Amino acid sequence: MTNTALRDETTSPETMPVRVKDPTVPTNPWTPPHGEEEARRYLSAVREWASVDWNEVYDDLDTILHGEEEISHHAAGPSGGAPLPNYNNDALTQRFLMALKLLVARALRDKADEKHPDIAALIGQACTLRAEVVAGDAGQTIGLVRKLARLTLDLAELLEEAGIVRGLVEC
């Protein structure tokens, strides 16, 4: 038996065949991979996502790693009497974590870890460091922020040398 459906009576009174469901073909209804609450959480995270401001990241690198070496395209400025950086600034830590996350994702996407052992080692360090939990101890916070800064700079420089990213590090 063939069922028919009307397309639109006003423009085309012709009928169009409609296929009848075959009871011998099993069908499974689609179920979403996540519940409604988790989908809302993902949507909220996407709405709040902001891209990394690399100028701000390099300003932070200059502040944190100042005096170790010339680290970026920003002018380092004089070191005499400069105030100590605020290591307990959560936004600073989050900027480094987001920058690292994006650099690692870019390296993995381009399979840089397979081609360059130095990059693979830095990716491993980044994954370990991102998982590190820091207590309220000021010494640990300073250490973590400095490690994040150094790792972000090293990974950005190696990815730039490998031609995977461009324009992040200027001499």
N, C-alpha and C positions, 0 to 999 in steps of 0.2 A: 504494500500500500504506500502511495506517495502522498505526502502532505504538501500543501501549497501555502504560500504566504503572499499577501499583497504588498507590493513595494510602496506605492503611494497612489491612492485612488485618483487623486486629482491630476497628477502628471502622467501616470502610466498605469492603466488598469490591468496590465498584464500580470499574470501570476508567475512566481518564481518557485522552483522546487526547493523543498526543505528536506534535508536528509533525516530520516528517522533513526533514533539511537538504536544501535545493534546491541541486544542484551548479551551477546556472547563476548563482547569486548569489555574487559574490566576497566573501570575508571575509578580513580582515586581523587577525591576532592582535594584541592590545594589548601594547605594550611600554612600560615605565615611562620617563618623560622623563629620568630620571637613573639612574646606576648605584647599586649598593647602598652603596658607600662614601660617595657624595655624599648619599644619603638619610639615612644615619646621621649625617653631619655636620649636616644641617639639623635632624634630630630632637634632636641634642645642643644646638644653638643655641636651639631652642625651649624645651628643658628648663631652660636656664641663663638665659633671658630674665627680666629683672626690670623692672617699671615704673619710671618716673622719679619720684623723690621730689622734688616741686617745692619743698618747704620746704628741703631740702638744696641744691637748685640756687640758690634765692634767698639762702640763707646764703652760698654761694660767691660769688654776685654781690655781696653786701654786702662780703665780704672783698676781692675783687679790685678792684671799682670804688669802694671806699670813698673818700669825699672828692670825687668828681666831681659827685655830686648825690644827692638822696634817690631811691633806686632801687627800693625795694620796700616790702612791708608789714612788714618786719622792722625793729626798732630798730637804727640804725646804731651807737649807742654813741659814747663819746668817742674822739677820734683821737689824743690825746696818748700817746706811748709805746707804742702798739700794735705788736706784732711784725709784721714783713713777712710776707705770705702765702707759702706754699710753692708756687711756680709749677711746680716739677718733680714735683708730685703727679700721677701718671698717672690716678688715680681722678677727680680734679677735671676734667681734660681730657676723660675719657670721659663724665662726667656732662653736660658742656656739649655734647659731640658727640651724645649720645643725645637730649638735650632739643631740640637743633636739628633732628635727624632727625625727631623726632615732630612738631615745629611745622611743618616743611616739608611733611611728609606730610599733616597736617591741612589746611594751606593749599591744597595741590594737590587734595586730595579735594573741598574746597568751592569749587574754581576761583577762589580769591582772587587768584591771579596774573593772571587775565583781567580781574577787576573793579577791582583796586587796583594801579596801577603801582608804588607804594612797596613793597608787599609782594612784587611780582614782582622788584624790584631786590634786596631782601633775600634772597629765595630764591636768586637767582643768586650773590650773595656767599656765602651759606651753602654752596652746592655747591662753589664754588671753594675756600673756606677748609677745608672738610672734606677736600678732596683734597690740601691742602698738606702736604708732608712737612717736618718740622722736624728739623734736625740737633741734635746735643747742645749747641749753643751756648745759653748761658743767656739771652742777649739775645733770640734768636729764640723761645725757649720763653715768655719773659715776654710778648713781642709777640703770639704766637699765643693764649695763654690770655686776654689782655686783649681781643683781637679776638673770640674765641669768646664771651666774657662779654658784650661790648657788643652783638654781633649777636643773641645769645639774648634779651637784654633788649629790644632794639628790635623784634624779630620778635614776641615775646610781647605787647608793648604794642600794636603795630599790629593783630595778630589779635584782641586784646581789644576795641580800638576798633571794629573791623569787625564784631564780634559773632560771630566764628567760634569763639573759645574764651571761656570764662567762668571767673572765679575764680582765674586765675593771677596777675594783678596787682591788688593792692588799694591804693587810695590812702591 
